[in-house]
Amino acid sequence: MCALTGKKAIVTGGASGIGRAVAVLFAQAGATVSVVDLDEPKGSAVVGAIIAAGGQAMFIRADVSRAEDCQNAVAETASALGGGAIINNASGWGLTGGGRAAVYCASKDAVVNLTRVMAIDHGAKNIRVNCIAPGDTDTSMLRDEAKQLGEPVDAFLKDSADRPLGCISRPEEIAAAVLYLASDAASFVTGAILTVDGGSLAD
Ligand SMILES: NC(=O)c1ccc[n+]([C@@H]2O[C@H](COP(=O)([O-])OP(=O)(O)OC[C@H]3O[C@@H](n4cnc5c(N)ncnc54)[C@H](O)[C@@H]3O)[C@@H](O)[C@H]2O)c1
């Protein structure tokens, strides 16, 4: 149900963390993956790992804050796109507030509602637009956050595990939710916000 055989996928931020896990999983599911990132060495390493495992991938260096880079990444991946699925990456902090993170929370809240608007605007073209809202996930971003806040990384990660399932997420667990939303198993799902946070927001 979650196969992506013959599909083309663009994974932004694909050189690290959640994006890396999505790129690897999508390739395993049969997609040809464009790993899009600022970080060429790490992105190329992800592509190398996918190809070594028998998958298909290429690296495209792009700054996703630049419209021209995004247009080029799409053009390099596929000359013509019909239908498809977009999965935005928000955060649990797009659904609730978090201390000392005003800009992050505001921007993630914007991603949540952007997802709904895009689902409305593009539904007629059979483009589904959904969003994941991950909880704390063990990536370089989370470890950098601890450093930025001046907190010991191990203690920060331990505190972050305080949620119903009692642990933070692995990037692969977020990637599995992204795969579902990209696949035909979610053929009637659009405009949805899928929380993947070990129950944090339920608590
Ligand atoms: N890790 C968490 O706990 C967590 C929780 C909720 C949401 N998220 C969201 O998940 C997404 C991925 O985070 P992550 O934890 O995997 O981080 P990460 O630091 O492991 O990976 C981020 C990647 O994005 C790339 N990148 C950054 N700016 C870019 C740009 N302008 N253009 C192209 N590439 C760029 C970086 O080079 C890096 O490879 C982010 O949107 C983050 O807000 C993460």
The ligand as a Gaussian input file, in Angstrom:
#p B3LYP/6-31G(d) Opt

LIG

0 1
 N       14.347000      17.364000      15.129000
 C       13.224000      17.711000      15.740000
 O       13.063000      17.507000      16.976000
 C       12.090000      18.321000      14.952000
 C       10.835000      18.413000      15.565000
 C        9.795000      18.989000      14.856000
 C        9.988000      19.463000      13.570000
 N       11.232000      19.357000      13.000000
 C       11.398000      19.902000      11.644000
 O       11.928000      18.914000      10.776000
 C       12.667000      19.555000       9.720000
 C       14.025000      18.864000       9.577000
 O       14.724000      19.006000      10.797000
 P       15.865000      17.993000      11.259000
 O       15.689000      17.837000      12.715000
 O       15.885000      16.808000      10.376000
 O       17.152000      18.931000      11.031000
 P       18.630000      18.646000      10.466000
 O       19.433000      19.799000      10.941000
 O       19.086000      17.263000      10.801000
 O       18.449000      18.710000       8.875000
 C       18.093000      19.898000       8.234000
 C       18.652000      19.888000       6.815000
 O       18.120000      21.022000       6.116000
 C       19.149000      21.607000       5.354000
 N       18.820000      23.014000       5.115000
 C       18.749000      24.016000       6.024000
 N       18.418000      25.170000       5.428000
 C       18.268000      24.892000       4.110000
 C       17.944000      25.678000       2.961000
 N       17.679000      26.995000       3.069000
 N       17.890000      25.068000       1.756000
 C       18.140000      23.749000       1.626000
 N       18.451000      22.952000       2.675000
 C       18.517000      23.534000       3.901000
 C       20.403000      21.430000       6.209000
 O       21.592000      21.541000       5.426000
 C       20.186000      20.023000       6.766000
 O       20.718000      19.029000       5.912000
 C       12.749000      21.041000      10.104000
 O       11.772000      21.765000       9.374000
 C       12.400000      21.037000      11.590000
 O       11.838000      22.254000      12.011000
 C       12.285000      18.791000      13.649000

